[in-house]
Amino acid sequence: MIDDLIDTVIDREGGYTNHPADRGGATRWGVTEAVARANGYAGDMRHFTREAAAAIYRRIYWQRPRFDQVATRAPLIAAELFDTGVIMGPAVATGFLQRALNALNRGARDYPDVLLDGRIGPQTLAALDGFLRTRGVTGETVLLKAIEALQGERYLSLAEQRPANEAFLYGWLADRIG
């Protein structure tokens, strides 16, 4: 599953870019220069390899935030968390999941609220299990809608707070929601 997700992100993000409105600066395959440097890359971003990007995506945006553990329970949710995590950071993506789980637990009757800490741990996984057990096969689709609603709201807020982000808003909504 993760290989396909990585290929999709890399294909969508494309090659080298250094858009003046993008605070991420020089980027190749969707990996910012800062992330590449933090993971040992010292060269020109124009030469950053697809293989190096894939390794970073697997380690930093899939395994470290434990989205692989979500995938065994809810593959659509894991795919969305991965994609959102690439753009906004894994902690933000996880926060969307945690907020949605808390809002969908009917006042903690279905399962206890989780701490909004931006980390997938036993408590968040137990809440996800409780949600899926309670809501059945349609639950994953509804949870996905809630996560995407939070993501869409965040994109709009980013554009409102920093007008330069309006250059990216249409693409974010077109490529990342739904």
C-alpha positions as CSV (number, residue, x, y, z in Angstrom):
1,M,0.0,0.0,0.0
2,I,2.7,2.5,1.0
3,D,4.6,2.1,-2.3
4,D,1.5,3.1,-4.2
5,L,0.9,6.1,-1.9
6,I,4.5,7.2,-2.2
7,D,4.4,7.0,-6.0
8,T,1.2,8.9,-6.1
9,V,2.6,11.7,-4.0
10,I,5.8,11.9,-5.9
11,D,4.0,11.9,-9.2
12,R,1.6,14.7,-8.0
13,E,4.4,16.8,-6.5
14,G,6.6,16.5,-9.6
15,G,10.2,17.5,-9.9
16,Y,12.1,20.5,-8.8
17,T,10.3,23.7,-7.8
18,N,11.2,26.9,-5.9
19,H,8.1,29.0,-6.0
20,P,8.6,32.4,-4.5
21,A,5.4,32.2,-2.4
22,D,6.3,28.8,-1.0
23,R,7.8,29.1,2.5
24,G,9.2,25.6,2.0
25,G,11.7,27.0,-0.5
26,A,13.5,24.6,-2.9
27,T,11.6,21.4,-3.3
28,R,12.0,18.2,-5.3
29,W,9.5,15.3,-5.4
30,G,7.6,17.2,-2.7
31,V,10.4,17.1,-0.2
32,T,11.6,20.5,1.0
33,E,15.2,21.3,1.2
34,A,14.9,21.6,5.0
35,V,13.5,18.0,5.3
36,A,16.2,16.7,2.8
37,R,18.9,18.3,4.9
38,A,17.5,17.0,8.1
39,N,17.7,13.6,6.6
40,G,21.4,13.8,5.5
41,Y,21.1,15.2,2.0
42,A,23.7,17.9,1.3
43,G,23.5,18.4,-2.5
44,D,21.6,20.7,-4.8
45,M,17.9,20.0,-4.6
46,R,17.7,19.8,-8.4
47,H,19.6,16.5,-8.1
48,F,17.7,15.0,-5.1
49,T,16.7,11.5,-6.2
50,R,13.3,10.0,-6.3
51,E,14.6,7.1,-4.3
52,A,15.8,9.4,-1.6
53,A,12.4,11.1,-1.5
54,A,10.6,7.7,-1.3
55,A,12.8,6.7,1.6
56,I,12.0,9.9,3.5
57,Y,8.3,9.5,2.8
58,R,8.3,5.9,4.1
59,R,10.3,6.7,7.3
60,I,9.1,10.2,8.2
61,Y,5.6,10.3,6.9
62,W,4.4,6.6,7.3
63,Q,6.4,4.6,9.8
64,R,7.4,7.3,12.4
65,P,3.8,8.7,12.8
66,R,2.5,5.1,12.9
67,F,0.2,5.5,10.0
68,D,1.1,1.9,9.1
69,Q,-0.7,0.8,12.2
70,V,-3.8,2.8,11.1
71,A,-3.6,1.1,7.7
72,T,-4.2,-2.3,9.3
73,R,-7.5,-1.0,10.6
74,A,-8.7,1.6,8.1
75,P,-6.6,1.8,4.9
76,L,-8.5,4.8,3.5
77,I,-7.9,6.8,6.7
78,A,-4.2,5.8,6.6
79,A,-3.9,7.0,3.0
80,E,-5.5,10.3,3.9
81,L,-3.3,10.8,6.9
82,F,-0.2,10.1,4.9
83,D,-1.2,12.5,2.1
84,T,-2.2,15.2,4.6
85,G,0.9,14.6,6.6
86,V,3.1,15.2,3.6
87,I,1.6,18.6,3.1
88,M,0.8,19.8,6.6
89,G,3.0,17.5,8.8
90,P,2.1,14.2,10.4
91,A,1.1,15.8,13.7
92,V,-1.5,18.0,12.0
93,A,-2.9,15.0,10.1
94,T,-3.1,13.0,13.3
95,G,-4.7,15.9,15.1
96,F,-7.5,15.9,12.4
97,L,-8.1,12.2,13.1
98,Q,-8.1,12.7,16.9
99,R,-10.5,15.7,16.6
100,A,-12.8,13.7,14.4
101,L,-12.8,10.7,16.6
102,N,-13.6,12.8,19.7
103,A,-16.5,14.6,17.8
104,L,-17.9,11.3,16.5
105,N,-18.0,9.3,19.8
106,R,-21.4,10.6,20.9
107,G,-20.3,12.3,24.1
108,A,-17.8,9.5,24.9
109,R,-20.5,6.9,25.0
110,D,-18.9,4.8,22.2
111,Y,-15.3,5.1,23.4
112,P,-13.4,7.6,25.5
113,D,-12.1,10.9,24.1
114,V,-8.4,10.9,23.1
115,L,-5.8,13.5,24.0
116,L,-5.3,15.9,21.1
117,D,-1.5,15.4,21.1
118,G,-0.9,14.8,17.4
119,R,0.5,11.3,18.0
120,I,-0.8,7.9,17.1
121,G,-0.6,5.8,20.3
122,P,-2.6,3.1,22.1
123,Q,-5.3,5.6,23.1
124,T,-5.9,6.9,19.5
125,L,-5.8,3.3,18.0
126,A,-8.3,2.1,20.7
127,A,-10.6,5.0,19.8
128,L,-10.3,4.2,16.1
129,D,-11.1,0.6,16.9
130,G,-14.1,1.6,19.0
131,F,-15.3,3.9,16.2
132,L,-15.0,1.3,13.5
133,R,-16.6,-1.4,15.7
134,T,-19.6,0.9,16.5
135,R,-20.1,2.4,13.0
136,G,-19.3,-0.6,10.9
137,V,-18.3,-0.6,7.2
138,T,-19.7,2.9,6.5
139,G,-17.8,4.3,9.4
140,E,-14.5,4.7,7.6
141,T,-16.1,6.7,4.9
142,V,-17.7,9.1,7.3
143,L,-14.5,9.5,9.3
144,L,-12.7,10.2,6.1
145,K,-15.2,13.0,5.3
146,A,-14.7,14.5,8.7
147,I,-10.9,14.5,8.3
148,E,-11.1,16.0,4.8
149,A,-13.5,18.7,6.1
150,L,-10.9,19.7,8.7
151,Q,-8.2,19.7,6.1
152,G,-10.2,21.9,3.8
153,E,-10.9,24.4,6.5
154,R,-7.2,24.5,7.3
155,Y,-6.4,25.3,3.6
156,L,-8.9,28.1,3.6
157,S,-7.5,29.5,6.8
158,L,-4.0,29.4,5.5
159,A,-5.0,31.4,2.5
160,E,-6.9,33.9,4.6
161,Q,-4.1,34.4,7.0
162,R,-1.4,34.7,4.4
163,P,-2.5,36.0,1.0
164,A,0.5,34.6,-0.7
165,N,-1.0,31.1,0.0
166,E,-3.8,31.9,-2.3
167,A,-1.4,30.9,-5.1
168,F,-1.7,27.3,-3.8
169,L,-5.3,27.2,-2.6
170,Y,-7.0,26.0,-5.8
171,G,-4.4,23.2,-6.2
172,W,-4.7,22.1,-2.6
173,L,-8.4,21.8,-2.8
174,A,-8.4,20.2,-6.3
175,D,-5.6,17.7,-5.5
176,R,-6.0,17.0,-1.8
177,I,-9.7,16.9,-1.0
178,G,-12.0,14.1,-2.1
